[in-house]
Amino acid sequence: RYNIHLSEVDCLILEYSDIIECCSFMGGESSSGDTLCILIYSKNFDKLDFLRWANSNLGLNRTPSYIFNYGESLPLNGSGKISRSNIRKSFLRGSLSCYAI
């Protein structure tokens, strides 16, 4: 199992031209441990093109298993920052308004 630094994953994913904002988080759905997920904001997202890009630029351990498009700018906390912990909690509760890609 690899040690994944989520802020590093975010920075790398933002290099993909069609993603405006992103937040990676560990989804916790896998029986073998956490699963890497990303919540993105993108207007023109092509999943197959992104996965080809991710496999060659991120490597297998940092390519997300689940991709969700929020459809608008990602929710911010009181400090004006994307709150990874709030996004993960919303995802685990099933209350995150987004669609899987």
RODO-2510 file (C-alpha; in nm, 4 decimals, decimal comma):
residues 101
     n   res          X          Y          Z
     1     r     0,0000     0,0000     0,0000
     2     y     0,1281     0,3423    -0,0955
     3     n     0,1280     0,6580     0,1114
     4     i    -0,0748     0,9091    -0,0903
     5     h    -0,0470     1,2808    -0,0177
     6     l    -0,3827     1,4251    -0,1147
     7     s    -0,2628     1,7841    -0,1583
     8     e    -0,0021     1,6540    -0,4058
     9     v    -0,2742     1,4646    -0,5946
    10     d    -0,4833     1,7846    -0,6080
    11     c    -0,1937     1,9850    -0,7544
    12     l    -0,1247     1,7200    -1,0168
    13     i    -0,4909     1,6839    -1,1157
    14     l    -0,5245     2,0602    -1,1583
    15     e    -0,2635     2,0339    -1,4351
    16     y    -0,5284     1,8608    -1,6478
    17     s    -0,6717     2,1380    -1,8641
    18     d    -1,0456     2,0653    -1,8253
    19     i    -1,0533     2,0589    -1,4440
    20     i    -1,1211     2,3971    -1,2827
    21     e    -1,1197     2,2850    -0,9164
    22     c    -1,0635     1,9538    -0,7418
    23     c    -1,0463     1,7938    -0,4025
    24     s    -0,9133     1,4427    -0,3555
    25     f    -1,0216     1,2375    -0,0557
    26     m    -1,0203     0,8820     0,0682
    27     g    -1,3666     0,7343     0,0215
    28     g    -1,3412     0,4327     0,2483
    29     e    -1,5518     0,2005     0,0308
    30     s    -1,2897    -0,0652    -0,0398
    31     s    -1,2679    -0,3755     0,1776
    32     s    -0,8883    -0,3487     0,1614
    33     g    -0,8827     0,0099     0,2875
    34     d    -0,9611     0,3559     0,1627
    35     t    -1,0303     0,4292    -0,2011
    36     l    -0,8971     0,7421    -0,3718
    37     c    -1,1807     0,9644    -0,4934
    38     i    -1,1827     1,3110    -0,6464
    39     l    -1,4529     1,5725    -0,6495
    40     i    -1,4057     1,8064    -0,9426
    41     y    -1,5622     2,1088    -1,1003
    42     s    -1,5390     2,0861    -1,4774
    43     k    -1,7572     2,2066    -1,7618
    44     n    -1,6095     1,9904    -2,0396
    45     f    -1,4869     1,6727    -1,8741
    46     d    -1,4013     1,3650    -2,0826
    47     k    -1,3527     1,0675    -1,8506
    48     l    -1,1620     0,8473    -2,0971
    49     d    -0,9256     1,1279    -2,1944
    50     f    -0,8672     1,2095    -1,8261
    51     l    -0,7983     0,8460    -1,7359
    52     r    -0,5430     0,8166    -2,0184
    53     w    -0,3791     1,1373    -1,8945
    54     a    -0,3924     1,0245    -1,5304
    55     n    -0,2373     0,6841    -1,6001
    56     s     0,0620     0,8450    -1,7695
    57     n     0,0962     1,1508    -1,5398
    58     l    -0,0200     1,0327    -1,1969
    59     g     0,0689     0,6643    -1,1920
    60     l    -0,1636     0,3868    -1,0790
    61     n    -0,1453     0,4619    -0,7062
    62     r    -0,2567     0,8259    -0,7563
    63     t    -0,5176     0,7678    -1,0282
    64     p    -0,8592     0,8007    -0,8610
    65     s    -1,0962     0,5065    -0,8494
    66     y    -1,4002     0,7339    -0,8345
    67     i    -1,4523     1,0711    -1,0013
    68     f    -1,7441     1,2958    -0,9091
    69     n    -1,8322     1,6209    -1,0848
    70     y    -1,9896     1,8738    -0,8510
    71     g    -2,1271     2,0782    -1,1420
    72     e    -2,0296     2,4115    -0,9906
    73     s    -1,7532     2,5655    -0,7822
    74     l    -1,6643     2,3369    -0,4909
    75     p    -1,8036     2,4214    -0,1457
    76     l    -1,5784     2,6314     0,0767
    77     n    -1,5403     2,6489     0,4536
    78     g    -1,5536     2,9687     0,6605
    79     s    -1,1927     3,0476     0,5695
    80     g    -1,2707     3,0399     0,1977
    81     k    -1,0857     2,7119     0,1400
    82     i    -1,2046     2,3791     0,0087
    83     s    -1,2651     2,1585     0,3130
    84     r    -1,1444     1,8067     0,2348
    85     s    -1,2802     1,6708     0,5653
    86     n    -1,6296     1,8170     0,5096
    87     i    -1,6391     1,6827     0,1537
    88     r    -1,5365     1,3360     0,2751
    89     k    -1,7961     1,3395     0,5544
    90     s    -2,0682     1,4437     0,3083
    91     f    -1,9603     1,1686     0,0691
    92     l    -1,9678     0,8999     0,3396
    93     r    -2,3128     1,0182     0,4568
    94     g    -2,4377     1,0113     0,0962
    95     s    -2,5328     1,3785     0,1117
    96     l    -2,2885     1,5101    -0,1480
    97     s    -2,4820     1,6561    -0,4430
    98     c    -2,2729     1,5433    -0,7353
    99     y    -2,2771     1,2832    -1,0074
   100     a    -2,0332     1,0009    -1,0658
   101     i    -1,8450     1,0068    -1,3931
***
